């Protein structure tokens, strides 16, 4: 075995007190963050020594699955199956402890500083979550830390995902978004939605305000989706039309979406193969091939599909399509056309039609009797505007924004204010 891997395996055994475990198998994976930073992870499956292992498809209770960054030795994930741990000296919390001990442990595990780089975002019995922040102001794209422990106080889950920026990546400025400046943007984010109610098997009409960000300096809207997308994401809005179908069968090709790599690739520590950025020429080729794909697979659908985005993912280019004409339902049909990243030839596609068919028998939504303006008047005082830092792809730094959010909605039939989480 590679010497570096042997070092990490021994480090993991000591760090997590795995004296009662043996390493069953390991793999190496490549990950890419939302800001296109590449990591190579050694993923290890540690089995308890005393276990009756008969089913190769399932890990036995107490199995520890631990992912370590090969080049930094930082822990990305540690999961103990079925909330059972056989680690020696595995006591994590006493019943009388508060979050202070967890925070100290997370700081030691990650090298991050509480308050300056992460904040408490959620806590429940046996679980604590943190979110990336700079000087107590949260940042987006979201960075998260999850910690869970069982009834015996033993660690059963640790994970860290996303980016946790430093102060030198922040563009400092005073927050100046007063309610009168925010309200027109919030009203523009208000819309009628139809939400599926599974118990009633019916679509429910509700007015809600979509989460979005307003830049502090030039007062422009950035959608939540755009912020959380990968750096290679390009927003589009192109209606795809043609005069004649293409008389050529589309034969799907196999695509390898695995992120597993060889030890040689990991040791080379090369950047992720997803290219940056998608140039204008790249985009033109992708649009042309996506149109050709539709001409072959959906020949009668000229003018019915709009190309909404292009992005690199796992070595391929994805073209996402949505219907030009769509209703208010929160679940919309999508096509994801997978293109070769070098030739832009369409290889395969993903269609969400089967997901939509699950709701085919649902009763249609009642006609609204409340107008959009009336609904917004009821939500105006419930609107929340929070200062946050949002990564700006063009500037390569985090800029101050106001996050527009509202936990409530308005029943479009009765006009009643409701909590959206209760739907």
C-alpha positions, 0 to 999 in steps of 0.5 A: 500500500502507498506510504501516504495512505498507510500514514492516514489509516494509522492517523485515523485509527488513533484519532477516532480510537478505533482499537476495536476495529479493522479496516475492511476496505477503502477507496479514493474520491475526488470532490469539488466545492461550490467555489471549484476547489478540489479535494482528494479523499481517502474513504475508509470503512472500519468494521468492528472486530467482533462482528458476524459479517455475512451480507456484502451489501450492508455494513454491520452495526457500528461500522465507521465510515471515515473520509480524510483529505489526503493532502491536508489530513483534515476530516471531512466525514465520520459516520458510525452505522446505526448510531452505534460506536465500539470506539475505545474511550469514545465518550463524547458528552456528559449529560450535563455538558452544554454546547461549549464542549462540542464547539471546542471539539469542532474548533480542534477538529476543523481549525476554524474559530467559532464566531469568526468562521462558523455559528450555531444554526440548529440544536436538538437532542443528540444533534448540533449544526453549524453554518459558515460565517465571518464575524457572526455574519453568515455566508453563502454558498452555505458551509455546514458542520454537523455533529451527532451523538447517541444516548451514551454520549458517543460521537456517531456523526461528524461532517463538514461541507462547503466553504468557510472563508477568511476575513481577507476574502470579505469586502467590508461595508456598512449595511444600508438596506432599510425596509423601504429599499427592500420592499419593492424587491420582496414584492417582486419575489412574491408569487402564487405557488401550488404545493402538493399535500400528500395526505389530501392528495391535492394541490394547495395554492399559496402566496409565498416570497421566494428567498433571494439576495439583494446586493447592498451597494447596487441593489440588484437581486441574486437568486438563491439558486444562482448563489448555491450553484457551482462556479461553472454555472451559467444562467441562460434563457434560450427558447429552442426552436427548429423548422424540421425534426432530425431523422436520426435516432438518439442512442444513449451512451453510458456515462461514468458519474463515479468520482472515484480516482486512482492513487496516482491521480490523487497523489498528483493533486491536479485540479478537477477536470471540470473546465472553467469558465464556460466560454461563449464558444463553449456555450454556443456549441452546447446550445446547438447540440441541445437543440439537435438533441431535442429535434431527435428525441422530442421532434414535435416540441419546437418552441416548447423548451427553454434552456435555463442553465449550463454547468460542468459536473463530474467531467460532463456539461449539463444542459438543463431545460424547462417547459416554456409554458409552465403552471404554478406548481413547485414541482416542474418537469426538467430535462438534463441533457448530458454532453461530452465536455470536449465534443459537446455531443449529447450522450444521455439525458435525465427526465423528471416525468416519472416524478411528476407522474407520482402526482398525476392523480392529485386533485387540482388546486382551487381557484384563488380568491385572494389577489397577489397584492393583498397577500403581500400586504399581509406578509409585509410585516413578517418579512425578514431581511438579514445581512449576509455575505455572498460570494461574487463570482466576478469579483472573486470575493464575498460582498454584503447582501440582504437575504430576503426570507419569509417563513409565512405564506398566504392561503390563496383561497381563504386569505389566511396567513400560514406557516410554510413549514406546516404544509 
